[in-house]
């Protein structure tokens, strides 16, 4: 290791350094960005069911999906609507 090099900070000319300062730039992974859509695995986890159950609801047309390439993106609002439709109230 070079003399004076730090394990916690990149070298002086590293692209993550800001000009004129010693602070690092914020990486995209560090930002809090709200999710617009969920993968089928995330949708399954959020509903407490298996990904197979989500696939079945998609094939039955109960969950609409947005296809982006080979991925199926699910709107969280659609999951909330399904949860409301599938609720069973006792004594009614």
N, C-alpha and C positions, 0 to 999 in steps of 0.2 A: 504494500500500500504506500502511496506517495506521502511524503512528509507534509503534514498539515491537512491532508484529505479527511473529510468527514464521512462517516457511514450513513448519516441521516440526510445529507444534501448532495445533489448532483454536482458534478464538476462545474467550474465557473462559466464555461461557454455552453452549458447544456441548454437545449431549446426550451426547456420548461422554465428557465429563469426569466424574470421580467427585465426589461431594459432599465438601467439606472437603479435597480434595487436588488436586494438579496432574497426577496420573497419568491416562492414558487407560484406559478399560475395554477388556477383551479382546474383540475382535470374533469372531463365530462362525467365520470363516474361519481365524483364528489358532489355534484349538483343534485338537488331534489327536484326531479321532473315528474309530474303526475303521469301515470300510465293512462293512455287513451283506450287501449285494447289489451286483452289477455290472450295468452296462448291456451290451448285446450288443457294443458297440464295445470296452468295457473287457475283456469276456470274451475277445473275439477277440485283443486285444493280449496279454493274459496267457497265452494258449495258443499264440501265434505263428501264428495262422491269420487268414483274412479274416472280416469280418462275415457275408459270404455263407455261409461254411462253418458258422458258428454258427447262422444261420437254417436251414440244411439239417438240422443236428442237432436243432434245436428241432422242425422239421416232421416229422422221423422219430420223434420222441418220445424221443430219447436224452438230451436236456437238458430237465429240467422247468423251467418259468418261473413266476414270480409276476407276474400282470398287475396293475399299478396305473395306472389310467387307460389311456392308450394305450402306456405303457411296459412293456417286459418286463424284469423284474429276475431275474438269475440268481444262484443261491447258489454261492459259490466252492467249497464242499465238493462240489457236484455236478460241477464241472469236474475236481476232483481224482479223483473216482471214475471219471469217463470216461477220464482219463489212465491210471489203473491198469488198466481193462478193455481199453484199446486197446494196451497194451504188448505188444510182440512180442519174445520171447526167442529168441536164436539157438540152434540145435542142440536144439530141443525140439519 
